[in-house]
Amino acid sequence: MLEETRANFWTGKAPCWEMFNCPKMIQEECPASKYQALPCWEIEGTYCKLDDYGTSGMDIRICETCQVYKKWGNGQLINLKLFGKGINSSLKALKKLA
C-alpha cells in the first residue's frame, strides 16, 4: 500500500496542479495532490484523466501529450501504480458542484 508519507515526487518541481492552475475544488478532489509520492501520470483517476464520458481515469493517452509529463517524466513509460484513490465521477458531475 502506498503511504502518503513517502517521499514527495514533487519536491523541487512545479506540481501539475500549479502548472495548470487548478481551482481549489479540483486540488482537493484530485488524487495527484493527495498522493504526492507519485507523479500524476502514475495515479488512476486524476482530474486530467477523466473526460465528459465518465471514464474510470485509467486512460493515460492524455499524459503522453501533457506538458507536466514532458517536463518531469524523463521519457519513461507511463504505468499506473496507484488505483482506487481517484475521482470516481465524470467532469460533468464535478462541474455541477462548482
MMTF fields as JSON, N, C-alpha, C and O atoms, coordinates in Angstrom:
{
  "mmtfVersion": "1.0.0",
  "mmtfProducer": "UNKNOWN",
  "numBonds": 391,
  "numAtoms": 392,
  "numGroups": 98,
  "numChains": 1,
  "numModels": 1,
  "chainsPerModel": [1],
  "groupsPerChain": [98],
  "chainIdList": ["A"],
  "bondAtomList": [4, 2, 8, 6, 12, 10, 16, 14, 20, 18, 24, 22, 28, 26, 32, 30, 36, 34, 40, 38, 44, 42, 48, 46, 52, 50, 56, 54, 60, 58, 64, 62, 68, 66, 72, 70, 76, 74, 80, 78, 84, 82, 88, 86, 92, 90, 96, 94, 100, 98, 104, 102, 108, 106, 112, 110, 116, 114, 120, 118, 124, 122, 128, 126, 132, 130, 136, 134, 140, 138, 144, 142, 148, 146, 152, 150, 156, 154, 160, 158, 164, 162, 168, 166, 172, 170, 176, 174, 180, 178, 184, 182, 188, 186, 192, 190, 196, 194, 200, 198, 204, 202, 208, 206, 212, 210, 216, 214, 220, 218, 224, 222, 228, 226, 232, 230, 236, 234, 240, 238, 244, 242, 248, 246, 252, 250, 256, 254, 260, 258, 264, 262, 268, 266, 272, 270, 276, 274, 280, 278, 284, 282, 288, 286, 292, 290, 296, 294, 300, 298, 304, 302, 308, 306, 312, 310, 316, 314, 320, 318, 324, 322, 328, 326, 332, 330, 336, 334, 340, 338, 344, 342, 348, 346, 352, 350, 356, 354, 360, 358, 364, 362, 368, 366, 372, 370, 376, 374, 380, 378, 384, 382, 388, 386],
  "bondOrderList": [1, 1, 1, 1, 1, 1, 1, 1, 1, 1, 1, 1, 1, 1, 1, 1, 1, 1, 1, 1, 1, 1, 1, 1, 1, 1, 1, 1, 1, 1, 1, 1, 1, 1, 1, 1, 1, 1, 1, 1, 1, 1, 1, 1, 1, 1, 1, 1, 1, 1, 1, 1, 1, 1, 1, 1, 1, 1, 1, 1, 1, 1, 1, 1, 1, 1, 1, 1, 1, 1, 1, 1, 1, 1, 1, 1, 1, 1, 1, 1, 1, 1, 1, 1, 1, 1, 1, 1, 1, 1, 1, 1, 1, 1, 1, 1, 1],
  "groupList": [{"groupName": "MET", "atomNameList": ["N", "CA", "C", "O"], "elementList": ["N", "C", "C", "O"], "formalChargeList": [0, 0, 0, 0], "bondAtomList": [1, 0, 2, 1, 3, 2], "bondOrderList": [1, 1, 2], "singleLetterCode": "M", "chemCompType": "L-PEPTIDE LINKING"}, {"groupName": "LEU", "atomNameList": ["N", "CA", "C", "O"], "elementList": ["N", "C", "C", "O"], "formalChargeList": [0, 0, 0, 0], "bondAtomList": [1, 0, 2, 1, 3, 2], "bondOrderList": [1, 1, 2], "singleLetterCode": "L", "chemCompType": "L-PEPTIDE LINKING"}, {"groupName": "GLU", "atomNameList": ["N", "CA", "C", "O"], "elementList": ["N", "C", "C", "O"], "formalChargeList": [0, 0, 0, 0], "bondAtomList": [1, 0, 2, 1, 3, 2], "bondOrderList": [1, 1, 2], "singleLetterCode": "E", "chemCompType": "L-PEPTIDE LINKING"}, {"groupName": "THR", "atomNameList": ["N", "CA", "C", "O"], "elementList": ["N", "C", "C", "O"], "formalChargeList": [0, 0, 0, 0], "bondAtomList": [1, 0, 2, 1, 3, 2], "bondOrderList": [1, 1, 2], "singleLetterCode": "T", "chemCompType": "L-PEPTIDE LINKING"}, {"groupName": "ARG", "atomNameList": ["N", "CA", "C", "O"], "elementList": ["N", "C", "C", "O"], "formalChargeList": [0, 0, 0, 0], "bondAtomList": [1, 0, 2, 1, 3, 2], "bondOrderList": [1, 1, 2], "singleLetterCode": "R", "chemCompType": "L-PEPTIDE LINKING"}, {"groupName": "ALA", "atomNameList": ["N", "CA", "C", "O"], "elementList": ["N", "C", "C", "O"], "formalChargeList": [0, 0, 0, 0], "bondAtomList": [1, 0, 2, 1, 3, 2], "bondOrderList": [1, 1, 2], "singleLetterCode": "A", "chemCompType": "L-PEPTIDE LINKING"}, {"groupName": "ASN", "atomNameList": ["N", "CA", "C", "O"], "elementList": ["N", "C", "C", "O"], "formalChargeList": [0, 0, 0, 0], "bondAtomList": [1, 0, 2, 1, 3, 2], "bondOrderList": [1, 1, 2], "singleLetterCode": "N", "chemCompType": "L-PEPTIDE LINKING"}, {"groupName": "PHE", "atomNameList": ["N", "CA", "C", "O"], "elementList": ["N", "C", "C", "O"], "formalChargeList": [0, 0, 0, 0], "bondAtomList": [1, 0, 2, 1, 3, 2], "bondOrderList": [1, 1, 2], "singleLetterCode": "F", "chemCompType": "L-PEPTIDE LINKING"}, {"groupName": "TRP", "atomNameList": ["N", "CA", "C", "O"], "elementList": ["N", "C", "C", "O"], "formalChargeList": [0, 0, 0, 0], "bondAtomList": [1, 0, 2, 1, 3, 2], "bondOrderList": [1, 1, 2], "singleLetterCode": "W", "chemCompType": "L-PEPTIDE LINKING"}, {"groupName": "GLY", "atomNameList": ["N", "CA", "C", "O"], "elementList": ["N", "C", "C", "O"], "formalChargeList": [0, 0, 0, 0], "bondAtomList": [1, 0, 2, 1, 3, 2], "bondOrderList": [1, 1, 2], "singleLetterCode": "G", "chemCompType": "PEPTIDE LINKING"}, {"groupName": "LYS", "atomNameList": ["N", "CA", "C", "O"], "elementList": ["N", "C", "C", "O"], "formalChargeList": [0, 0, 0, 0], "bondAtomList": [1, 0, 2, 1, 3, 2], "bondOrderList": [1, 1, 2], "singleLetterCode": "K", "chemCompType": "L-PEPTIDE LINKING"}, {"groupName": "PRO", "atomNameList": ["N", "CA", "C", "O"], "elementList": ["N", "C", "C", "O"], "formalChargeList": [0, 0, 0, 0], "bondAtomList": [1, 0, 2, 1, 3, 2], "bondOrderList": [1, 1, 2], "singleLetterCode": "P", "chemCompType": "L-PEPTIDE LINKING"}, {"groupName": "CYS", "atomNameList": ["N", "CA", "C", "O"], "elementList": ["N", "C", "C", "O"], "formalChargeList": [0, 0, 0, 0], "bondAtomList": [1, 0, 2, 1, 3, 2], "bondOrderList": [1, 1, 2], "singleLetterCode": "C", "chemCompType": "L-PEPTIDE LINKING"}, {"groupName": "ILE", "atomNameList": ["N", "CA", "C", "O"], "elementList": ["N", "C", "C", "O"], "formalChargeList": [0, 0, 0, 0], "bondAtomList": [1, 0, 2, 1, 3, 2], "bondOrderList": [1, 1, 2], "singleLetterCode": "I", "chemCompType": "L-PEPTIDE LINKING"}, {"groupName": "GLN", "atomNameList": ["N", "CA", "C", "O"], "elementList": ["N", "C", "C", "O"], "formalChargeList": [0, 0, 0, 0], "bondAtomList": [1, 0, 2, 1, 3, 2], "bondOrderList": [1, 1, 2], "singleLetterCode": "Q", "chemCompType": "L-PEPTIDE LINKING"}, {"groupName": "SER", "atomNameList": ["N", "CA", "C", "O"], "elementList": ["N", "C", "C", "O"], "formalChargeList": [0, 0, 0, 0], "bondAtomList": [1, 0, 2, 1, 3, 2], "bondOrderList": [1, 1, 2], "singleLetterCode": "S", "chemCompType": "L-PEPTIDE LINKING"}, {"groupName": "TYR", "atomNameList": ["N", "CA", "C", "O"], "elementList": ["N", "C", "C", "O"], "formalChargeList": [0, 0, 0, 0], "bondAtomList": [1, 0, 2, 1, 3, 2], "bondOrderList": [1, 1, 2], "singleLetterCode": "Y", "chemCompType": "L-PEPTIDE LINKING"}, {"groupName": "ASP", "atomNameList": ["N", "CA", "C", "O"], "elementList": ["N", "C", "C", "O"], "formalChargeList": [0, 0, 0, 0], "bondAtomList": [1, 0, 2, 1, 3, 2], "bondOrderList": [1, 1, 2], "singleLetterCode": "D", "chemCompType": "L-PEPTIDE LINKING"}, {"groupName": "VAL", "atomNameList": ["N", "CA", "C", "O"], "elementList": ["N", "C", "C", "O"], "formalChargeList": [0, 0, 0, 0], "bondAtomList": [1, 0, 2, 1, 3, 2], "bondOrderList": [1, 1, 2], "singleLetterCode": "V", "chemCompType": "L-PEPTIDE LINKING"}],
  "groupTypeList": [0, 1, 2, 2, 3, 4, 5, 6, 7, 8, 3, 9, 10, 5, 11, 12, 8, 2, 0, 7, 6, 12, 11, 10, 0, 13, 14, 2, 2, 12, 11, 5, 15, 10, 16, 14, 5, 1, 11, 12, 8, 2, 13, 2, 9, 3, 16, 12, 10, 1, 17, 17, 16, 9, 3, 15, 9, 0, 17, 13, 4, 13, 12, 2, 3, 12, 14, 18, 16, 10, 10, 8, 9, 6, 9, 14, 1, 13, 6, 1, 10, 1, 7, 9, 10, 9, 13, 6, 15, 15, 1, 10, 5, 1, 10, 10, 1, 5],
  "groupIdList": [1, 2, 3, 4, 5, 6, 7, 8, 9, 10, 11, 12, 13, 14, 15, 16, 17, 18, 19, 20, 21, 22, 23, 24, 25, 26, 27, 28, 29, 30, 31, 32, 33, 34, 35, 36, 37, 38, 39, 40, 41, 42, 43, 44, 45, 46, 47, 48, 49, 50, 51, 52, 53, 54, 55, 56, 57, 58, 59, 60, 61, 62, 63, 64, 65, 66, 67, 68, 69, 70, 71, 72, 73, 74, 75, 76, 77, 78, 79, 80, 81, 82, 83, 84, 85, 86, 87, 88, 89, 90, 91, 92, 93, 94, 95, 96, 97, 98],
  "secStructList": [7, 7, 7, 6, 6, 1, 7, 7, 6, 6, 6, 6, 1, 7, 7, 2, 2, 2, 2, 6, 6, 7, 7, 2, 2, 2, 2, 2, 2, 7, 2, 2, 2, 2, 7, 6, 6, 1, 7, 4, 4, 4, 5, 6, 6, 7, 4, 4, 4, 7, 7, 6, 6, 7, 7, 7, 1, 7, 7, 7, 2, 2, 2, 2, 6, 7, 2, 2, 2, 2, 2, 2, 1, 6, 6, 7, 7, 7, 7, 7, 7, 5, 7, 1, 7, 1, 7, 7, 1, 7, 2, 2, 2, 2, 2, 2, 2, 7],
  "xCoordList": [0.843, 0.0, 0.882, 1.859, 0.536, 1.281, 0.901, -0.282, 1.875, 1.617, 1.782, 2.664, 0.931, 1.011, 2.294, 2.692, 2.953, 4.132, 5.43, 6.488, 5.377, 6.589, 7.139, 6.481, 8.342, 8.997, 8.076, 7.342, 8.123, 7.289, 7.964, 9.046, 7.326, 7.859, 8.051, 8.981, 7.178, 7.144, 8.146, 8.235, 8.89, 9.866, 10.838, 11.487, 10.923, 11.815, 11.264, 11.95, 10.022, 9.392, 8.065, 7.449, 7.638, 6.308, 5.304, 5.343, 4.403, 3.441, 2.384, 2.17, 1.74, 0.768, -0.339, -0.724, -0.864, -1.966, -1.558, -2.408, -0.282, 0.197, 0.429, 0.091, 1.004, 1.272, -0.017, -0.025, -1.112, -2.397, -3.332, -4.473, -2.837, -3.664, -5.021, -6.054, -5.017, -6.267, -6.981, -6.349, -8.287, -9.052, -8.953, -8.702, -9.152, -9.038, -9.931, -9.516, -11.142, -12.061, -11.44, -11.564, -10.785, -10.152, -8.963, -8.792, -8.146, -6.992, -7.423, -6.75, -8.523, -8.996, -9.52, -9.46, -10.027, -10.592, -9.595, -9.689, -8.662, -7.753, -6.7, -6.074, -6.508, -5.522, -4.079, -3.191, -3.823, -2.447, -1.927, -0.753, -2.776, -2.325, -2.388, -1.717, -3.182, -3.295, -2.171, -1.721, -1.716, -0.708, 0.539, 0.827, 1.27, 2.387, 3.651, 4.668, 3.602, 4.756, 4.925, 6.012, 3.859, 3.886, 3.593, 2.895, 4.118, 3.733, 2.295, 1.812, 1.634, 0.225, -0.045, -1.095, 0.892, 0.66, 0.669, 0.297, 1.078, 1.075, -0.116, -0.185, -1.055, -2.212, -3.488, -3.764, -4.256, -5.544, -6.548, -6.56, -7.383, -8.48, -8.123, -8.833, -7.023, -6.737, -7.721, -8.304, -7.894, -8.843, -8.579, -9.515, -7.318, -6.96, -7.322, -7.6, -7.321, -7.598, -9.087, -9.461, -9.926, -11.371, -11.822, -11.161, -12.945, -13.479, -14.988, -15.573, -15.607, -17.049, -17.877, -19.087, -17.259, -17.995, -17.886, -18.433, -17.186, -17.105, -16.202, -16.522, -15.089, -14.178, -13.668, -13.83, -13.066, -12.587, -11.311, -10.903, -10.689, -9.456, -8.216, -7.154, -8.341, -7.196, -6.55, -5.509, -7.145, -6.627, -5.472, -5.674, -4.282, -3.09, -2.723, -1.701, -3.536, -3.194, -2.997, -2.122, -3.79, -3.643, -2.275, -1.701, -1.764, -0.459, 0.674, 1.637, 0.554, 1.608, 1.831, 2.922, 0.82, 0.935, 0.984, 1.049, 0.954, 0.863, 2.198, 3.248, 2.15, 3.367, 4.025, 5.244, 3.248, 3.812, 4.628, 5.757, 4.05, 4.772, 6.014, 7.077, 5.883, 7.032, 8.152, 9.329, 7.797, 8.809, 9.439, 10.655, 8.649, 9.15, 9.182, 9.703, 8.643, 8.565, 9.825, 9.939, 10.757, 12.043, 11.898, 12.777, 10.808, 10.611, 10.353, 10.357, 10.129, 9.868, 8.466, 7.564, 8.295, 6.977, 6.009, 6.389, 4.767, 3.751, 3.072, 2.483, 3.159, 2.497, 1.742, 2.317, 0.451, -0.323, 0.132, 0.297, 0.335, 0.807, -0.147, -0.076, -1.031, -1.971, -3.383, -3.766, -4.147, -5.509, -6.506, -6.17, -7.739, -8.81, -8.83, -9.612, -7.994, -7.961, -8.382, -8.352, -8.776, -9.063, -10.467, -11.296, -10.712, -12.03, -12.938, -12.604, -14.05, -14.918, -16.109, -17.068, -16.064, -17.175, -16.675, -15.478, -17.596, -17.208, -17.011, -17.393, -16.42, -16.226, -17.558, -17.661, -18.555, -19.862, -20.385, -20.94, -20.219, -20.669, -19.865, -20.422, -18.576, -17.737, -18.121, -18.119, -18.449, -18.828, -20.109, -20.292, -20.995, -22.232, -21.955, -22.73, -20.864, -20.507, -19.977, -20.042, -19.453, -18.839, -19.868, -19.507],
  "yCoordList": [-1.181, 0.0, 1.235, 1.311, 2.192, 3.439, 4.325, 4.55, 4.815, 5.691, 7.142, 7.478, 7.991, 9.408, 10.028, 11.096, 9.386, 9.955, 9.644, 10.135, 8.844, 8.555, 9.834, 10.874, 9.749, 10.915, 11.582, 10.909, 12.876, 13.657, 13.758, 14.333, 13.2, 13.275, 14.732, 15.046, 15.61, 16.982, 17.911, 19.083, 17.429, 18.279, 18.866, 18.137, 20.176, 20.87, 21.009, 21.508, 20.569, 20.656, 21.403, 21.422, 22.007, 22.607, 21.474, 20.822, 21.224, 20.14, 20.462, 21.62, 19.42, 19.563, 20.552, 21.362, 20.498, 21.38, 22.84, 23.709, 23.133, 24.513, 24.88, 25.985, 23.961, 24.245, 24.515, 25.306, 23.856, 24.036, 24.988, 25.192, 25.575, 26.498, 25.896, 26.54, 24.679, 24.001, 24.753, 25.185, 24.908, 25.546, 24.716, 23.512, 25.371, 24.714, 23.471, 22.455, 23.537, 22.405, 21.176, 20.057, 21.387, 20.29, 19.767, 18.556, 20.67, 20.246, 19.376, 18.398, 19.72, 18.966, 17.587, 16.665, 17.427, 16.149, 15.27, 14.044, 15.876, 15.129, 14.377, 14.954, 13.093, 12.316, 12.74, 12.362, 13.506, 13.956, 14.81, 14.711, 15.645, 16.489, 15.754, 16.148, 14.699, 13.92, 12.904, 12.648, 12.33, 11.267, 11.739, 11.298, 12.632, 13.306, 12.462, 12.926, 11.232, 10.339, 9.893, 9.476, 9.978, 9.574, 10.754, 11.685, 10.724, 11.747, 11.497, 10.366, 12.519, 12.434, 11.371, 10.73, 11.178, 10.224, 8.771, 7.879, 8.516, 7.152, 6.884, 5.835, 7.832, 7.707, 7.615, 8.473, 6.571, 6.39, 7.404, 7.693, 7.935, 8.787, 10.217, 10.871, 10.719, 12.14, 12.944, 12.431, 14.17, 15.036, 15.056, 14.995, 15.142, 15.227, 13.962, 14.03, 12.811, 11.552, 11.308, 10.425, 12.068, 11.913, 12.713, 13.666, 12.317, 13.076, 13.189, 12.708, 13.813, 14.053, 12.778, 12.824, 11.657, 10.4, 9.587, 8.488, 10.115, 9.467, 8.257, 7.288, 8.271, 7.135, 6.918, 7.783, 5.797, 5.457, 6.194, 6.172, 6.833, 7.554, 6.706, 7.023, 5.631, 4.758, 5.024, 4.446, 5.878, 6.163, 7.157, 8.31, 6.718, 7.556, 8.33, 9.015, 8.229, 8.915, 10.411, 11.0, 11.031, 12.468, 12.781, 13.84, 11.863, 12.073, 12.143, 12.888, 11.374, 11.319, 12.665, 12.928, 13.511, 14.822, 15.96, 17.128, 15.638, 16.633, 17.32, 16.677, 18.641, 19.414, 19.013, 19.116, 18.564, 18.153, 16.872, 16.778, 15.884, 14.634, 14.896, 14.331, 15.742, 16.043, 16.71, 16.499, 17.507, 18.209, 17.298, 17.34, 16.476, 15.706, 14.197, 13.473, 13.704, 12.257, 11.606, 10.381, 12.392, 11.883, 10.819, 9.97, 10.853, 9.91, 8.48, 7.581, 8.244, 6.886, 6.439, 7.261, 5.139, 4.599, 4.944, 4.975, 5.2, 5.544, 4.266, 3.529, 4.017, 2.874, 3.359, 3.99, 3.062, 3.419, 2.568, 1.355, 3.199, 2.494, 2.613, 1.806, 3.602, 3.784, 3.698, 4.466, 2.767, 2.524, 2.692, 2.508, 3.047, 3.103, 4.321, 4.374, 5.295, 6.519, 7.729, 8.851, 7.519, 8.623, 9.157, 8.659, 10.152, 10.76, 9.765, 9.306, 9.431, 8.384, 8.909, 8.173, 10.158, 10.706, 11.414, 11.653, 11.738, 12.409, 13.905, 14.437, 14.559, 16.005, 16.727, 17.75, 16.221, 16.864, 16.891, 17.9, 15.812, 15.78, 16.748, 17.406, 16.845, 17.765, 19.213, 20.05, 19.501, 20.871, 21.287, 22.468, 20.343, 20.66, 21.114, 21.886, 20.646, 21.033, 22.452, 23.09, 22.94, 24.277, 25.388, 26.565],
  "zCoordList": [0.0, 0.0, 0.0, 0.744, -0.829, -0.919, 0.253, 0.508, 0.949, 2.082, 1.665, 0.875, 2.199, 1.883, 2.407, 1.942, 3.365, 3.995, 3.25, 3.643, 2.191, 1.416, 0.821, 0.836, 0.3, -0.302, -1.317, -2.04, -1.36, -2.254, -3.623, -3.741, -4.655, -6.02, -6.448, -7.191, -5.981, -6.464, -5.774, -6.141, -4.801, -4.128, -5.152, -5.902, -5.168, -6.094, -7.501, -8.393, -7.708, -9.037, -8.915, -7.849, -9.997, -10.029, -10.25, -11.293, -9.288, -9.454, -10.511, -10.871, -10.99, -12.073, -11.727, -12.57, -10.483, -10.124, -10.135, -10.328, -9.934, -10.049, -11.509, -11.934, -12.278, -13.691, -14.459, -15.402, -14.055, -14.733, -14.001, -14.416, -12.9, -12.116, -11.77, -11.949, -11.281, -10.927, -9.809, -8.844, -9.937, -8.862, -7.579, -7.623, -6.456, -5.155, -5.075, -4.518, -5.621, -5.585, -6.267, -5.768, -7.387, -8.115, -7.312, -7.176, -6.781, -5.98, -4.803, -4.477, -4.175, -3.013, -3.393, -2.58, -4.602, -5.043, -5.79, -5.738, -6.471, -7.332, -6.512, -5.623, -6.812, -6.061, -6.315, -5.55, -7.355, -7.62, -6.474, -6.118, -5.893, -4.786, -3.447, -2.494, -3.369, -2.129, -1.973, -0.856, -3.065, -3.055, -3.782, -4.895, -3.15, -3.794, -3.881, -4.395, -3.387, -3.525, -4.972, -5.371, -5.753, -7.162, -8.065, -7.664, -9.275, -10.244, -10.706, -10.653, -11.143, -11.523, -12.588, -12.564, -13.522, -14.611, -14.129, -14.89, -12.907, -12.366, -11.451, -10.811, -11.388, -10.5, -11.325, -12.163, -11.078, -11.746, -11.201, -10.004, -12.078, -11.656, -11.324, -10.561, -11.889, -11.702, -12.542, -13.497, -12.187, -12.882, -14.384, -15.181, -14.769, -16.192, -16.964, -18.161, -16.299, -16.995, -17.211, -17.982, -16.552, -16.736, -17.947, -18.359, -18.505, -19.629, -19.501, -18.531, -20.463, -20.424, -20.48, -20.263, -20.761, -20.842, -19.56, -19.476, -18.561, -17.273, -17.231, -16.543, -17.937, -17.914, -16.504, -15.643, -16.267, -14.93, -14.553, -13.392, -15.501, -15.207, -15.408, -14.874, -16.173, -16.424, -17.781, -18.092, -18.578, -19.91, -19.808, -19.426, -20.145, -19.988, -21.257, -21.283, -22.3, -23.55, -23.363, -23.998, -22.508, -22.287, -21.672, -21.928, -20.868, -20.218, -21.243, -21.062, -22.307, -23.319, -23.995, -24.501, -24.011, -24.648, -23.635, -24.02, -22.365, -21.296, -21.05, -21.051, -20.837, -20.572, -19.25, -19.119, -18.279, -16.991, -17.167, -16.684, -17.861, -18.12, -18.971, -18.712, -19.971, -20.829, -20.044, -20.338, -19.056, -18.264, -17.215, -17.03, -16.522, -15.39, -15.608, -14.759, -16.713, -16.929, -17.456, -17.448, -17.907, -18.41, -19.489, -19.64, -20.236, -21.328, -20.9, -21.741, -19.616, -19.134, -19.531, -19.694, -19.685, -19.984, -18.867, -17.697, -19.224, -18.24, -17.76, -18.55, -16.477, -15.854, -14.634, -13.747, -14.59, -13.415, -12.238, -12.373, -11.084, -9.9, -8.712, -7.785, -8.725, -7.623, -8.173, -9.056, -7.649, -8.117, -6.967, -5.797, -7.335, -6.363, -5.469, -4.52, -5.745, -4.939, -5.749, -5.244, -7.01, -7.915, -7.823, -7.062, -8.592, -8.697, -9.41, -10.503, -8.829, -9.361, -10.151, -10.381, -10.565, -11.322, -12.568, -12.73, -13.429, -14.671, -14.435, -13.394, -15.401, -15.305, -15.209, -14.532, -15.865, -15.807, -14.383, -13.949, -13.656, -12.264, -11.416, -10.538, -11.659, -10.905, -11.188, -10.286, -12.437, -12.801, -12.095, -11.8, -11.819, -11.113, -9.686, -9.122, -9.099, -7.74, -7.654, -6.603, -8.77, -8.773, -8.639, -8.625]
}
